[in-house]
Amino acid sequence: MQINDPLYIDAIWLSLAFVCGLLVRKIGLPPLIGFLITGLLINFSGLNDGHISDVLQGLADLGVMLLLFTIGLKIKIKTLIKPEIWSTASLHMLITVLFTGGLVFLFSTMGLRYFTDLSLNGALLVGFALSFSSTVFVVKTLEGRGEFNSFHGKVAIGILIMQDIFAVVFMTLAADYSFTYWLLALPIALFVIRWLLYRTLSFLDHGELVTVFGFFATFVAGALSFSLFGLKPDLGALIIGMLLVNHPRADELYDRMMNYKDFFLIAFFINIGITAVPSTDALIVSLILLPIILLKSGMFLLILARFNLRARTSFLISLSLGNFSEFGLIVGVVGVQAGIIPEIWLIIIALLMSLSFLLSAPLNARAHRIFDRYKPLILRLNRSTHYIDIEPNFLGDANHLVVGMGSVGLPAYQELNKRFPGKVIGIDYNHEKVEKMQKDGVNAVWGDATDSEFWDNVNLTKIHMVYLTMSDYASNINSLTEVKKLKSKTFKISAICHFPDESDKYRKNEVDFIYDYKANLGLDLVEHTLDNIPMDRNS
């Protein structure tokens, strides 16, 4: 085989991605930074031939659509119409476009290189492109911290979806799109598609066909169907996911597709690194505009604080959204095709996006530590006494606190409540789940155990035992980090782990009892079988 053989090329970029991702992870940074570096190395090495570009672009497109589909499986329409989501997204975009567009136009009147070719419309389009935050980056960041389903995570995702809708509207209007009456049939088509998908998913067993169904729903029922109606395929993947959100097996489907989505998104970040081929002048322009990230984060923080959100929630959301988006590139392409901005601005926007990821990733990885360090300053934003994300400060007469009311936490709560009636309480950071459990008679409250304010303010004097039952290891560790900061701790801690290295880290964090999920399955099976089926002792 020749060095330019596709097999060699694929082996090289995969190896680079693995090595770079591993190295940056070792220094405490998210692997996505390593994938960005991989793209830059491919560019500088001259390996960026037609094969690798086609492969990575195809994989990246698949990854983005799978991402939007999985987001749809977790987002309900009623979430998007909350004022803290649609109002924040709209107001923030308006302010960012006007400020950034005005700043860029000011630079053009000053005669700075690459700015002089921009008209007022071109400057506003650049501002519009830079007003978006990256859905891919934010989701990967939240997943890395185990906070995708948290309250602040869902608000951030809701804002991103609103931004995506604004982008779709813009691209539809800018593409000289002619209305077709077939669009009137879209609601009927979606109703039929939803009915067919619901029936099909209910019929399937738990084997590999569930995975195939996920790909079919994403790329055929979603992306292909919407493209036939002249709409953006990515939007179709998102909508189909949202149509399936209430299916009893939505969580199972979500878990199946998450593993594939992660691999395809590696190609997305590598592709960003390849796209950002810098010239010296373009890099200088990018560095001049990079501080706009501070404006974006600051505006999110100030706007969200006006919607009765606690300062910590607003801070975590604004930090997550402090970056530039892949949608900026798409908007830039539309602007170039329409002759509004020169082609060089595609490179500048790609550079800004890459630099924003490099800057934002380490900050988000240390989000909780940053909040704790600057807590007195950030808490000055708290100006209300009635927050929609208020946490409990009193746990009643409970002696046992179950943190995380999922597939492990809820059964644990139920067993404890049998043994200690009225002495058990559960907390979870999913509002909808807590509301449903409360209606079912479960003593559960909303709260975020990774929040230092929760542990500082809640009365723990009656608590004897805390059970960390969240399935996400990062969430359990973040909770332990906050618990260790308590000046006095009178309760014991039990935690669940899935791997030996997790058990070692729990011990270092002074966990009193560690339940090894996999190691104890066989033991539990035997104990429960013998306890529930009477047998002859001589058998």
Residue pairs with C-beta under 8 A, 6 or more apart in sequence:
1 7
1 8
2 8
4 49
6 51
6 55
9 47
9 49
9 51
9 52
10 52
10 55
12 47
13 38
13 42
13 47
13 52
13 56
13 270
16 38
16 41
16 42
17 34
17 35
17 38
17 266
17 270
19 34
20 34
20 35
20 37
20 38
20 41
21 31
21 32
21 34
21 35
21 38
21 266
22 31
22 34
23 34
24 30
24 31
24 33
24 34
24 37
25 31
25 34
28 362
28 365
29 361
29 362
29 365
30 140
30 141
30 144
30 361
30 364
30 365
32 137
32 140
32 269
32 357
32 361
33 357
33 358
33 361
33 362
35 266
35 269
35 270
35 273
36 269
36 270
36 272
36 273
36 354
36 357
36 358
37 273
38 269
38 270
38 273
39 269
39 270
39 271
39 272
39 273
39 274
39 275
39 276
40 273
40 274
40 276
41 273
42 48
42 52
42 270
42 273
42 274
43 273
43 274
43 277
48 274
53 274
55 267
56 267
56 270
56 271
56 274
57 267
57 271
58 267
59 264
59 266
59 267
59 268
60 264
60 265
60 267
60 268
60 270
60 271
62 219
62 264
63 136
63 261
63 263
63 264
63 265
63 266
63 267
63 268
64 136
64 234
64 265
64 268
64 326
65 218
65 219
65 222
65 223
65 233
65 234
65 237
66 218
66 237
66 257
66 260
66 261
66 264
66 265
67 135
67 136
67 139
67 261
67 265
68 135
68 164
68 234
68 235
68 237
68 238
68 241
69 214
69 217
69 218
69 222
69 237
69 238
69 240
69 241
69 257
70 241
70 254
70 257
70 258
70 261
71 135
71 139
71 157
71 161
71 238
71 241
72 237
72 238
72 239
72 240
72 241
72 242
72 243
72 244
72 245
73 241
73 242
73 244
73 245
73 250
73 251
73 253
73 254
73 257
74 148
74 149
74 154
74 157
74 245
74 254
75 154
75 157
75 158
75 161
75 241
75 242
75 245
76 242
76 245
76 246
77 242
79 85
79 154
79 158
80 86
80 158
80 161
80 162
82 158
83 307
84 155
84 304
84 307
84 308
84 309
84 388
85 155
85 158
85 159
85 162
86 162
87 303
87 307
88 159
88 300
88 303
88 304
88 307
89 158
89 159
89 162
89 163
89 166
90 162
91 303
92 131
92 159
92 296
92 299
92 300
92 303
93 128
93 131
93 163
93 166
95 299
96 127
96 130
96 131
96 292
96 295
96 296
96 299
97 124
97 127
97 128
97 131
98 124
98 127
99 127
99 295
100 126
100 127
100 130
100 131
100 289
100 292
100 295
101 120
101 123
101 124
101 125
101 126
101 127
101 128
102 123
102 127
103 127
103 292
104 115
104 118
104 123
104 126
104 127
104 289
105 118
105 120
105 123
105 124
107 115
107 288
108 115
108 116
108 117
108 118
108 123
112 285
112 288
113 281
113 285
114 281
114 282
114 285
114 342
114 344
114 345
114 348
115 285
117 341
117 342
118 126
118 341
118 342
119 340
121 340
122 335
122 340
122 341
125 331
125 332
125 335
125 340
125 341
126 332
126 335
126 341
126 345
126 349
128 170
128 331
129 327
129 328
129 329
129 331
129 332
129 335
129 349
130 289
130 292
130 324
130 328
130 349
130 352
131 163
131 296
132 163
132 167
132 324
132 325
132 327
132 328
132 331
133 159
133 160
133 163
133 296
133 320
133 321
133 322
133 323
133 324
133 325
134 323
134 324
134 325
134 326
134 327
134 353
134 356
134 357
135 157
135 160
135 161
135 164
135 325
135 326
135 327
136 265
136 268
136 269
136 326
137 323
137 325
137 357
137 360
137 361
138 156
138 157
138 160
138 320
138 321
138 323
139 148
139 157
140 265
141 320
141 360
141 361
141 364
141 365
142 148
142 150
142 153
142 156
142 157
142 320
144 364
144 365
144 474
145 364
145 365
145 367
145 368
145 450
145 474
145 475
145 478
146 450
146 470
146 472
146 473
146 474
146 475
146 476
146 478
147 153
147 316
147 450
147 475
148 157
149 429
149 430
150 429
150 430
150 448
150 450
151 313
151 389
151 429
151 430
151 431
151 446
151 448
152 313
152 316
152 317
152 320
152 389
153 320
155 304
155 309
155 313
155 317
156 316
156 317
156 320
156 321
159 317
159 321
160 321
161 238
163 325
163 327
164 234
164 235
164 238
164 327
165 235
167 327
167 330
167 331
168 231
168 232
168 235
170 331
170 334
171 232
171 330
171 331
171 334
172 231
172 232
174 334
174 335
174 338
175 334
177 230
180 229
180 230
182 229
182 230
183 229
183 230
186 229
186 231
189 225
189 229
190 239
190 243
193 221
193 225
193 240
193 243
194 243
194 244
196 221
197 213
197 217
197 221
197 240
197 243
197 244
198 244
198 247
200 213
201 210
201 213
201 244
201 247
201 249
201 253
202 247
202 248
202 249
204 210
204 213
206 252
210 249
210 252
210 253
210 256
211 256
211 257
211 260
213 253
214 253
214 256
214 257
214 260
215 257
215 260
217 240
217 241
217 244
218 237
218 240
218 241
218 257
219 237
221 236
221 240
222 233
222 236
222 237
222 238
222 239
222 240
222 241
223 233
223 234
223 236
223 237
224 233
224 236
225 236
225 240
226 232
226 233
226 235
226 236
226 239
227 233
227 236
244 250
244 253
247 253
268 326
269 357
272 326
272 350
272 353
272 354
272 357
273 354
275 329
275 347
275 350
276 347
276 350
276 351
276 353
276 354
277 347
278 286
278 347
278 351
279 347
282 344
282 347
282 348
282 351
283 351
285 348
286 348
286 351
286 352
286 355
287 355
289 348
289 352
290 352
290 355
290 356
290 359
293 322
293 323
293 324
293 356
293 359
293 360
294 322
296 321
296 322
296 323
297 318
297 319
297 321
297 322
298 318
300 314
300 317
300 318
300 321
300 322
301 314
301 315
301 318
301 381
302 381
304 313
304 314
304 317
304 318
305 311
305 314
305 381
305 382
305 383
307 388
308 384
308 386
308 387
308 388
309 317
309 387
309 388
309 389
310 382
310 387
310 389
310 390
310 453
311 378
311 379
311 380
311 381
311 382
312 371
312 378
312 379
312 451
312 453
313 389
314 381
315 371
315 378
315 381
316 367
316 371
319 360
319 363
319 364
319 367
319 370
320 364
320 367
322 356
322 360
322 363
323 353
323 356
323 357
323 359
323 360
324 349
324 352
324 353
324 356
325 353
326 353
328 349
328 352
328 353
329 346
329 349
329 350
329 353
332 341
332 345
332 346
332 349
333 346
335 341
335 345
336 342
336 343
336 345
336 346
363 370
368 450
368 452
368 478
368 481
368 482
371 378
371 452
372 452
372 485
375 452
389 446
391 446
391 447
391 448
391 451
391 453
391 454
391 457
391 458
392 427
392 445
392 446
392 447
392 458
393 457
393 458
393 459
394 458
394 459
395 401
395 425
395 445
395 458
395 459
395 460
395 462
395 463
396 425
396 443
397 422
397 423
397 462
398 423
398 424
398 425
398 443
398 462
398 463
399 420
399 423
399 424
399 462
399 463
399 464
399 465
400 416
400 420
400 423
400 424
400 425
400 463
400 464
400 465
400 467
401 425
401 426
401 427
401 463
401 465
401 466
401 467
401 491
402 409
402 412
402 413
402 416
402 424
402 425
402 426
402 427
402 467
402 469
403 409
403 426
403 427
403 449
403 466
403 467
403 468
403 469
403 470
403 479
404 427
404 428
404 449
404 468
404 469
404 470
404 471
404 475
404 476
405 413
405 426
405 427
405 428
405 433
405 434
405 437
405 442
405 444
405 469
406 428
406 469
406 470
406 471
407 471
408 469
408 471
408 496
409 426
409 428
409 467
409 469
409 470
410 426
410 437
410 442
412 467
412 469
413 424
413 426
413 442
413 444
416 423
416 424
416 467
417 423
417 424
417 443
422 443
424 443
425 443
425 444
425 445
426 437
426 442
426 443
426 444
426 445
427 444
427 445
427 446
427 447
427 449
428 434
428 437
428 444
428 446
428 447
429 446
429 447
429 448
429 449
430 446
431 446
434 444
434 445
434 446
437 444
438 444
447 454
447 458
448 454
449 455
449 468
449 470
449 475
449 478
449 479
449 482
450 475
450 478
450 479
450 481
450 482
451 482
452 482
452 485
454 482
455 482
455 483
455 485
455 486
460 486
460 490
460 491
461 490
463 490
463 491
464 490
464 491
464 492
465 491
465 492
465 493
465 494
466 483
466 491
466 492
466 493
466 494
467 494
467 495
468 476
468 479
468 480
468 493
468 494
468 495
468 496
468 511
469 495
469 496
470 476
470 479
470 496
471 496
473 497
473 498
473 502
476 495
476 496
476 506
477 505
477 509
480 493
480 495
480 506
480 509
480 511
481 509
483 489
483 493
484 509
484 510
492 512
492 513
493 510
493 511
493 512
493 513
494 511
494 512
494 513
494 514
494 515
495 506
495 511
495 513
495 514
495 515
496 514
496 515
496 517
497 503
497 506
497 514
497 515
497 516
497 517
498 516
498 517
498 518
500 516
503 514
503 516
506 514
507 514
